[in-house]
Amino acid sequence: MGIIPILILVALAILFGALVMILTGILGPKRPTPEKLAPYECGIQEIEAPKRRFPVKYLLTGMLFIVFDIEIVSFYPLAVLLRQLKVFGLVELLIFLLILMIGYVYVWRKGAFTWE
């Protein structure tokens, strides 16, 4: 009985996301101009084409930092309530750490932490 509200919330979130994507595709403006299709970089006009592609590694490192940073911040409420939660809180903490470590090992094995 406890999982039904979660499933309803997930279904509503998926439906809302799909509805917004469909409505913006239908109702959104469709008048492309060269100015609208041109790449925009901080308001600076492009003088010449870039010599090489910008590596995605920088973005991946930034995203990984944000993900792991947010997960680490999640420890604070658990640490505050750990004495009240007793064994349940400890088990939840260990499960959370396990999930965090699985993600960390996965990213590590994919080579996201190696810098070239």
Distance bins in CASP14 RR format, pairs under 12 A and 6 or more apart:
PFRMAT RR
TARGET T0000
AUTHOR 0000-0000-0000
RMODE 2
METHOD distances of the structure
MODEL  1
1 7 0 0 0 0 0 1 0 0 0 0 0
2 8 0 0 0 0 0 1 0 0 0 0 0
2 9 0 0 0 0 0 1 0 0 0 0 0
3 9 0 0 0 0 0 1 0 0 0 0 0
3 10 0 0 0 0 0 1 0 0 0 0 0
4 10 0 0 0 0 0 1 0 0 0 0 0
4 11 0 0 0 0 0 1 0 0 0 0 0
5 11 0 0 0 0 0 1 0 0 0 0 0
5 12 0 0 0 0 0 1 0 0 0 0 0
6 12 0 0 0 0 0 1 0 0 0 0 0
6 13 0 0 0 0 0 1 0 0 0 0 0
7 13 0 0 0 0 0 1 0 0 0 0 0
7 14 0 0 0 0 0 1 0 0 0 0 0
8 14 0 0 0 0 0 1 0 0 0 0 0
8 15 0 0 0 0 0 1 0 0 0 0 0
9 15 0 0 0 0 0 1 0 0 0 0 0
9 16 0 0 0 0 0 1 0 0 0 0 0
10 16 0 0 0 0 0 1 0 0 0 0 0
10 17 0 0 0 0 0 1 0 0 0 0 0
11 17 0 0 0 0 0 1 0 0 0 0 0
11 18 0 0 0 0 0 1 0 0 0 0 0
12 18 0 0 0 0 0 1 0 0 0 0 0
12 19 0 0 0 0 0 1 0 0 0 0 0
13 19 0 0 0 0 0 1 0 0 0 0 0
13 20 0 0 0 0 0 1 0 0 0 0 0
14 20 0 0 0 0 0 1 0 0 0 0 0
14 21 0 0 0 0 0 1 0 0 0 0 0
15 21 0 0 0 0 0 1 0 0 0 0 0
15 22 0 0 0 0 0 1 0 0 0 0 0
16 22 0 0 0 0 0 1 0 0 0 0 0
16 23 0 0 0 0 0 1 0 0 0 0 0
17 23 0 0 0 0 1 0 0 0 0 0 0
17 24 0 0 0 0 0 1 0 0 0 0 0
18 24 0 0 0 0 0 1 0 0 0 0 0
18 25 0 0 0 0 0 1 0 0 0 0 0
19 25 0 0 0 0 0 1 0 0 0 0 0
19 26 0 0 0 0 0 1 0 0 0 0 0
19 27 0 0 0 0 0 1 0 0 0 0 0
20 26 0 0 0 0 0 1 0 0 0 0 0
20 27 0 0 0 0 0 1 0 0 0 0 0
20 28 0 0 0 0 0 1 0 0 0 0 0
21 27 0 0 0 0 0 1 0 0 0 0 0
21 28 0 0 0 0 0 1 0 0 0 0 0
22 28 0 0 0 0 0 1 0 0 0 0 0
24 30 0 0 0 0 0 1 0 0 0 0 0
29 36 0 0 0 0 1 0 0 0 0 0 0
30 36 0 0 0 0 0 1 0 0 0 0 0
31 37 0 0 0 0 0 1 0 0 0 0 0
32 38 0 0 0 0 0 1 0 0 0 0 0
35 45 0 0 0 0 0 1 0 0 0 0 0
38 44 0 0 0 0 0 1 0 0 0 0 0
38 45 0 0 0 0 1 0 0 0 0 0 0
38 46 1 0 0 1 0 0 0 0 0 0 0
39 45 0 0 0 0 0 1 0 0 0 0 0
39 46 1 0 0 1 0 0 0 0 0 0 0
39 49 0 0 0 0 0 1 0 0 0 0 0
39 50 0 0 0 0 1 0 0 0 0 0 0
39 54 0 0 0 0 0 1 0 0 0 0 0
40 46 0 0 0 0 1 0 0 0 0 0 0
41 47 0 0 0 0 0 1 0 0 0 0 0
41 50 0 0 0 0 1 0 0 0 0 0 0
41 54 0 0 0 0 0 1 0 0 0 0 0
55 61 0 0 0 0 0 1 0 0 0 0 0
55 115 0 0 0 0 0 1 0 0 0 0 0
55 116 0 0 0 0 1 0 0 0 0 0 0
56 62 0 0 0 0 0 1 0 0 0 0 0
56 63 0 0 0 0 0 1 0 0 0 0 0
56 112 0 0 0 0 0 1 0 0 0 0 0
57 63 0 0 0 0 0 1 0 0 0 0 0
57 64 0 0 0 0 0 1 0 0 0 0 0
57 110 0 0 0 0 0 1 0 0 0 0 0
57 111 0 0 0 0 1 0 0 0 0 0 0
57 112 0 0 0 0 1 0 0 0 0 0 0
57 113 0 0 0 0 0 1 0 0 0 0 0
57 114 0 0 0 0 1 0 0 0 0 0 0
57 115 1 0 0 1 0 0 0 0 0 0 0
57 116 1 0 0 1 0 0 0 0 0 0 0
58 64 0 0 0 0 0 1 0 0 0 0 0
58 65 0 0 0 0 0 1 0 0 0 0 0
58 112 0 0 0 0 0 1 0 0 0 0 0
58 115 0 0 0 0 1 0 0 0 0 0 0
58 116 0 0 0 0 0 1 0 0 0 0 0
59 65 0 0 0 0 0 1 0 0 0 0 0
59 66 0 0 0 0 0 1 0 0 0 0 0
59 112 0 0 0 0 0 1 0 0 0 0 0
60 66 0 0 0 0 0 1 0 0 0 0 0
60 67 0 0 0 0 0 1 0 0 0 0 0
60 107 0 0 0 0 1 0 0 0 0 0 0
60 110 0 0 0 0 1 0 0 0 0 0 0
60 111 0 0 0 0 1 0 0 0 0 0 0
60 112 1 0 1 0 0 0 0 0 0 0 0
60 113 0 0 0 0 1 0 0 0 0 0 0
60 114 0 0 0 0 0 1 0 0 0 0 0
60 115 0 0 0 0 0 1 0 0 0 0 0
61 67 0 0 0 0 0 1 0 0 0 0 0
61 68 0 0 0 0 0 1 0 0 0 0 0
61 107 0 0 0 0 0 1 0 0 0 0 0
61 111 0 0 0 0 0 1 0 0 0 0 0
61 112 1 0 0 1 0 0 0 0 0 0 0
61 113 0 0 0 0 1 0 0 0 0 0 0
61 114 0 0 0 0 0 1 0 0 0 0 0
61 115 0 0 0 0 1 0 0 0 0 0 0
61 116 0 0 0 0 0 1 0 0 0 0 0
62 68 0 0 0 0 1 0 0 0 0 0 0
62 69 0 0 0 0 1 0 0 0 0 0 0
62 107 0 0 0 0 0 1 0 0 0 0 0
62 112 0 0 0 0 0 1 0 0 0 0 0
62 113 0 0 0 0 0 1 0 0 0 0 0
63 69 0 0 0 0 0 1 0 0 0 0 0
63 70 0 0 0 0 0 1 0 0 0 0 0
63 107 0 0 0 0 0 1 0 0 0 0 0
63 112 0 0 0 0 1 0 0 0 0 0 0
64 70 0 0 0 0 0 1 0 0 0 0 0
64 71 0 0 0 0 0 1 0 0 0 0 0
64 103 0 0 0 0 1 0 0 0 0 0 0
64 104 0 0 0 0 1 0 0 0 0 0 0
64 106 0 0 0 0 0 1 0 0 0 0 0
64 107 1 0 0 1 0 0 0 0 0 0 0
64 108 0 0 0 0 0 1 0 0 0 0 0
64 110 0 0 0 0 0 1 0 0 0 0 0
64 111 0 0 0 0 0 1 0 0 0 0 0
64 112 1 0 1 0 0 0 0 0 0 0 0
64 113 1 0 0 1 0 0 0 0 0 0 0
65 71 0 0 0 0 0 1 0 0 0 0 0
65 72 0 0 0 0 0 1 0 0 0 0 0
65 107 0 0 0 0 0 1 0 0 0 0 0
65 112 0 0 0 0 0 1 0 0 0 0 0
65 113 0 0 0 0 0 1 0 0 0 0 0
66 72 0 0 0 0 0 1 0 0 0 0 0
66 73 0 0 0 0 0 1 0 0 0 0 0
67 73 0 0 0 0 0 1 0 0 0 0 0
67 74 0 0 0 0 0 1 0 0 0 0 0
67 99 0 0 0 0 0 1 0 0 0 0 0
67 100 0 0 0 0 1 0 0 0 0 0 0
67 103 0 0 0 0 1 0 0 0 0 0 0
67 104 0 0 0 0 1 0 0 0 0 0 0
67 106 0 0 0 0 0 1 0 0 0 0 0
67 107 0 0 0 0 1 0 0 0 0 0 0
67 112 0 0 0 0 0 1 0 0 0 0 0
68 74 0 0 0 0 0 1 0 0 0 0 0
68 75 0 0 0 0 0 1 0 0 0 0 0
68 99 0 0 0 0 0 1 0 0 0 0 0
68 100 1 0 0 1 0 0 0 0 0 0 0
68 101 0 0 0 0 0 1 0 0 0 0 0
68 103 0 0 0 0 1 0 0 0 0 0 0
68 104 1 0 0 1 0 0 0 0 0 0 0
68 107 0 0 0 0 1 0 0 0 0 0 0
68 108 0 0 0 0 0 1 0 0 0 0 0
68 112 0 0 0 0 0 1 0 0 0 0 0
68 113 0 0 0 0 0 1 0 0 0 0 0
69 75 0 0 0 0 0 1 0 0 0 0 0
69 100 0 0 0 0 0 1 0 0 0 0 0
70 76 0 0 0 0 0 1 0 0 0 0 0
70 100 0 0 0 0 0 1 0 0 0 0 0
71 78 0 0 0 0 0 1 0 0 0 0 0
71 96 1 0 0 1 0 0 0 0 0 0 0
71 97 0 0 0 0 1 0 0 0 0 0 0
71 99 0 0 0 0 1 0 0 0 0 0 0
71 100 1 0 1 0 0 0 0 0 0 0 0
71 101 0 0 0 0 0 1 0 0 0 0 0
71 102 0 0 0 0 0 1 0 0 0 0 0
71 103 0 0 0 0 1 0 0 0 0 0 0
71 104 0 0 0 0 1 0 0 0 0 0 0
72 78 0 0 0 0 0 1 0 0 0 0 0
72 79 0 0 0 0 0 1 0 0 0 0 0
72 96 0 0 0 0 0 1 0 0 0 0 0
72 97 0 0 0 0 0 1 0 0 0 0 0
72 100 0 0 0 0 1 0 0 0 0 0 0
72 104 0 0 0 0 0 1 0 0 0 0 0
73 79 0 0 0 0 0 1 0 0 0 0 0
74 80 0 0 0 0 0 1 0 0 0 0 0
74 92 0 0 0 0 0 1 0 0 0 0 0
74 93 0 0 0 0 0 1 0 0 0 0 0
74 96 1 0 0 1 0 0 0 0 0 0 0
74 97 0 0 0 0 0 1 0 0 0 0 0
74 99 0 0 0 0 0 1 0 0 0 0 0
74 100 0 0 0 0 1 0 0 0 0 0 0
75 81 0 0 0 0 0 1 0 0 0 0 0
75 82 0 0 0 0 1 0 0 0 0 0 0
75 89 0 0 0 0 0 1 0 0 0 0 0
75 92 0 0 0 0 0 1 0 0 0 0 0
75 93 1 0 0 1 0 0 0 0 0 0 0
75 96 1 0 0 1 0 0 0 0 0 0 0
75 97 0 0 0 0 1 0 0 0 0 0 0
75 100 0 0 0 0 1 0 0 0 0 0 0
76 82 0 0 0 0 0 1 0 0 0 0 0
76 93 0 0 0 0 0 1 0 0 0 0 0
77 84 0 0 0 0 0 1 0 0 0 0 0
77 85 0 0 0 0 0 1 0 0 0 0 0
77 89 0 0 0 0 0 1 0 0 0 0 0
77 92 0 0 0 0 0 1 0 0 0 0 0
77 93 0 0 0 0 0 1 0 0 0 0 0
77 96 0 0 0 0 0 1 0 0 0 0 0
78 84 0 0 0 0 0 1 0 0 0 0 0
78 85 1 0 0 1 0 0 0 0 0 0 0
78 88 0 0 0 0 0 1 0 0 0 0 0
78 89 1 0 0 1 0 0 0 0 0 0 0
78 90 0 0 0 0 1 0 0 0 0 0 0
78 91 0 0 0 0 0 1 0 0 0 0 0
78 92 1 0 0 1 0 0 0 0 0 0 0
78 93 1 0 1 0 0 0 0 0 0 0 0
78 94 0 0 0 0 0 1 0 0 0 0 0
78 95 0 0 0 0 0 1 0 0 0 0 0
78 96 1 0 0 1 0 0 0 0 0 0 0
78 97 0 0 0 0 0 1 0 0 0 0 0
79 85 0 0 0 0 0 1 0 0 0 0 0
79 89 0 0 0 0 0 1 0 0 0 0 0
79 90 0 0 0 0 0 1 0 0 0 0 0
79 92 0 0 0 0 0 1 0 0 0 0 0
79 93 0 0 0 0 1 0 0 0 0 0 0
79 96 0 0 0 0 0 1 0 0 0 0 0
80 89 0 0 0 0 0 1 0 0 0 0 0
81 88 0 0 0 0 0 1 0 0 0 0 0
81 89 1 0 0 1 0 0 0 0 0 0 0
81 90 0 0 0 0 0 1 0 0 0 0 0
81 92 0 0 0 0 0 1 0 0 0 0 0
81 93 0 0 0 0 0 1 0 0 0 0 0
82 88 0 0 0 0 1 0 0 0 0 0 0
82 89 1 0 0 1 0 0 0 0 0 0 0
82 90 1 0 0 1 0 0 0 0 0 0 0
82 91 0 0 0 0 0 1 0 0 0 0 0
82 92 0 0 0 0 1 0 0 0 0 0 0
82 93 1 0 0 1 0 0 0 0 0 0 0
82 94 0 0 0 0 0 1 0 0 0 0 0
83 89 0 0 0 0 1 0 0 0 0 0 0
83 90 0 0 0 0 0 1 0 0 0 0 0
84 90 0 0 0 0 0 1 0 0 0 0 0
85 91 0 0 0 0 1 0 0 0 0 0 0
85 92 1 0 0 1 0 0 0 0 0 0 0
85 93 0 0 0 0 1 0 0 0 0 0 0
86 92 0 0 0 0 0 1 0 0 0 0 0
86 93 0 0 0 0 0 1 0 0 0 0 0
87 93 0 0 0 0 0 1 0 0 0 0 0
87 94 0 0 0 0 0 1 0 0 0 0 0
88 94 0 0 0 0 0 1 0 0 0 0 0
88 95 0 0 0 0 0 1 0 0 0 0 0
89 95 0 0 0 0 1 0 0 0 0 0 0
89 96 0 0 0 0 1 0 0 0 0 0 0
89 97 0 0 0 0 0 1 0 0 0 0 0
90 96 0 0 0 0 0 1 0 0 0 0 0
90 97 0 0 0 0 0 1 0 0 0 0 0
91 97 0 0 0 0 0 1 0 0 0 0 0
91 98 0 0 0 0 0 1 0 0 0 0 0
92 98 0 0 0 0 0 1 0 0 0 0 0
92 99 0 0 0 0 0 1 0 0 0 0 0
93 99 0 0 0 0 0 1 0 0 0 0 0
93 100 0 0 0 0 0 1 0 0 0 0 0
94 100 0 0 0 0 0 1 0 0 0 0 0
94 101 0 0 0 0 0 1 0 0 0 0 0
95 101 0 0 0 0 0 1 0 0 0 0 0
95 102 0 0 0 0 0 1 0 0 0 0 0
96 102 0 0 0 0 0 1 0 0 0 0 0
96 103 0 0 0 0 0 1 0 0 0 0 0
97 103 0 0 0 0 0 1 0 0 0 0 0
97 104 0 0 0 0 1 0 0 0 0 0 0
98 104 0 0 0 0 0 1 0 0 0 0 0
98 105 0 0 0 0 0 1 0 0 0 0 0
99 105 0 0 0 0 0 1 0 0 0 0 0
99 106 0 0 0 0 0 1 0 0 0 0 0
100 106 0 0 0 0 0 1 0 0 0 0 0
100 107 0 0 0 0 0 1 0 0 0 0 0
101 107 0 0 0 0 0 1 0 0 0 0 0
101 108 0 0 0 0 0 1 0 0 0 0 0
102 108 0 0 0 0 0 1 0 0 0 0 0
102 109 0 0 0 0 0 1 0 0 0 0 0
103 109 0 0 0 0 1 0 0 0 0 0 0
103 110 0 0 0 0 1 0 0 0 0 0 0
103 112 0 0 0 0 0 1 0 0 0 0 0
103 113 0 0 0 0 0 1 0 0 0 0 0
104 110 0 0 0 0 0 1 0 0 0 0 0
104 111 0 0 0 0 0 1 0 0 0 0 0
104 112 0 0 0 0 1 0 0 0 0 0 0
104 113 0 0 0 0 1 0 0 0 0 0 0
105 111 0 0 0 0 0 1 0 0 0 0 0
105 112 0 0 0 0 0 1 0 0 0 0 0
105 113 0 0 0 0 0 1 0 0 0 0 0
106 112 0 0 0 0 1 0 0 0 0 0 0
106 113 0 0 0 0 0 1 0 0 0 0 0
107 113 1 0 0 1 0 0 0 0 0 0 0
107 114 0 0 0 0 0 1 0 0 0 0 0
108 114 0 0 0 0 1 0 0 0 0 0 0
END
